């Protein structure tokens, strides 16, 4: 369902010229981020205590980077790092 909505939005954005390019880029980033988020949730064990001291800059930069990655294998790697 989500893929069809994204495809429809993409087609509409293409018709809007330069403004559409920005919309397409935003949709691409959102799609990549959602995909990484879904993959991350598969690796999180809510019963496991987190004993790792997390650096906020590293965490948020990894989240930002995940917006630019569409390769599923790399998304999976990023998901494991984030989890």
C-alpha positions, -999 to +999 in steps of 0.1 A: +000+000+000+027+025+010+047+017-022+017+026-043+011+058-025+048+068-029+046+060-066+014+081-070+030+110-051+062+106-072+042+108-104+023+140-092+056+156-081+072+150-115+045+172-130+054+201-108+088+208-123+115+223-100+092+223-070+085+186-078+122+178-076+123+189-040+091+169-032+107+138-048+139+142-028+119+146+004+098+115-004+130+096-012+146+106+022+114+097+041+111+063+023+147+055+031+143+066+067+111+045+072+127+014+057+157+017+080+133+023+110+114-008+101+146-029+098+159-014+131+128-024+150+134-060+140+168-059+158+157-043+190+151-066+219+129-047+244+139-071+272+177-066+267+193-039+289+213-013+269+248-013+284+263+008+256+271+044+261+257+061+230+272+092+215+244+115+204+263+129+175+271+095+161+235+083+166+218+113+150+244+115+121+237+078+115+199+085+114+206+114+090+228+092+068+201+066+066+179+091+047+204+090+018+207+052+015+183+032-007+204+000-009+187-027+012+219-043+024+233-010+036+200-001+052+201-034+070+237-026+082+226+009+094+196-007+112+219-030+131+242-001+141+212+020+152+196-009+171 
